[in-house]
C-alpha cells in the first residue's frame, strides 16, 4: 500500500502528540526514551490493556542495553533489583558445531589486534606452529563466563549485558516513564482510523478516541497499525530461518546463577536457559515442519532443572521484517516491525536502535519524506546484517545427523552472508559495515566455533618469529587468566550488588 508523507521542506503538521499503541518492552522503552529526552515538549500517551498478554520472553540482552540505560540515566542497581536481573558475558552454544561439542560466543575483545590484521591471524599462525591454546583463552569475558565470575572493572574493562525478567522490566520502565509525564491509558483498541496513508486516531473500548500526530505501533505480531491498518507488507525470511515456533516455561532456580545464556542444540531446533536471581527462564525454538508441538514440549520439559512454575505456552512467529517500519505517521517497534529468533538476544537491541534513531531524526516540525526513507533504510540494514549473523549459526555447522541440520547446512544463503563465509574460509578476514551490530570478534568466534577453519592468515603474522609470537600469545593469555582469577563468583557479586527478594 502506497503511503503518503509531506514534502521535503517540512511544512507539515508539527509533531507534539505521541500515541504509543501497546506496552510491553517495546512500548515502554519508547515511552521511557521519549519522555526522558523530549518529554517537556511532547504529550505522550500509551494505550495498553492488562487483559492482553505480551510475549515477554526476551530475557537475555546484549551490551548495547547498558549504554541505553546510561543515556537515560537509569540507576543500574535499582534496575537490576527491580527486574531480578543478573549479568551476562556471552552465550554458550552446546551441540551446535556437532553433537556434544560446545563453544562460547562472548562479549568483548579476544587478544590484541594489529592495525593491519585482527588477532585471529596471529592465533592461526600460532596454532599452525603449535604455540597457541584455545581461541577463547585470550578473551577475558569468555574465561570469566566459563568460570562463572564477574565484577565491574575500571574503565569498563569487562563488557557485559543482562538477563532480566521482561515483565518486570516493562513495569519498571512504566514507573520511570510516568515520572516524566507519560499518560498510561488502560483500554483495548477497538479500531484504528486512517486517512491518506496515515493514522488519524485510535478508538478504544472505553469509547474514547485518541488522536495523535505520530503513532508508535507496539502491538506485537498483530502489527495492528502498520500492518493491518496501513497495509505494509511483510518480508518473509523463513527460506533461511526454518524455526517458526517456540515454547516458554519458567522454573525455580536450581543453583547459583551463571553469567551466561545457554543455547542447547536439539534435533530440530534449540533450547535456551536464562538464569535470573529468583528463577530461570527456559524455552525451546523449533521448526514445525520437522517436529510437532507435543514432541518439542516433551523435549523441553525433559531437559530443564528445577520445579516448573508456569504452564508451557506455544508462540508462533514468522521470521522477517515489514517492508517499511515507518509509513505515513506510524513507526513500528519490536514484534510489530519484524522478528528474528532470539538466538543472539537481539530483539531488545533492535527496539533500542529504532527508538534512538527516532530521537535523532525526530520530526518536530513535521514528517519529511527524506527522514522516513533514511529511517527505513537504516532499519533494514540493521536487521539484515543481524539476520545474516543468525543464519550463519545454521549454515556453518558439521551437524548432518538430522534432516533439520542437514537442510540448514546445505541451503542457499543470501549473497551478503556467503561472501563473508567465503572470505573468512579463504583468508581469515572479516570486513564489517560501519554501523552493524556484531563486531569482527563476534563473527570470528562464531565461525571458528561452528567449525569454519581459514585456509590462510595475514602475512603480518609472519613478521613475528616463533619465540616472539609465543611470548605475545602467552602474555595475553596470562593476563586474561590473572584478571579472571581475581574476580568474585558471579552469584556472590549479584547478591552483594543488587540482590533483592522476589
Secondary structure, DSSP 4 states (H G I P E B T S, - for coil): -----B-TT--S----EEEEE--HHHHHHHHHHHHHHHGGG-EEEEEE-TTS-------B--THHHHHHHHTT--HHHHHHHHT-EEE-EEEEEEEEETTEEEEEESS--S--BTTB-HHHHHHHHHHTT----GGGG-HHHHHHHTTB----GGG-S--EEE--HHHHHHHHHHHHHHTTPEEEE--EEEEEEETTEEEEEEETTS-EEE-SEEEE--GGG-IIIIIIT---EEE-TTT----EEEEEEE---SPPPSSEEEEEETTEEEEEEE-SS-EEEEEEE-TTTS-HHHHHHHHHTT--S-B-S--EEEE---EEES-SEETTEEE-GGGTEE--GGG--HHHHHHHHHHHHHHT--TT--BHHHHHHHHHHHHHHHHHHHHHHHHHHHS----SSHHHHHHHHS---HHHHHHHHHHHHHS-----TT-SS-HHHHHHHHHHTT---S---GGGGGS-HHHHHHHHHHHHHHHHHHHHTSPBHHHHHHHHH----
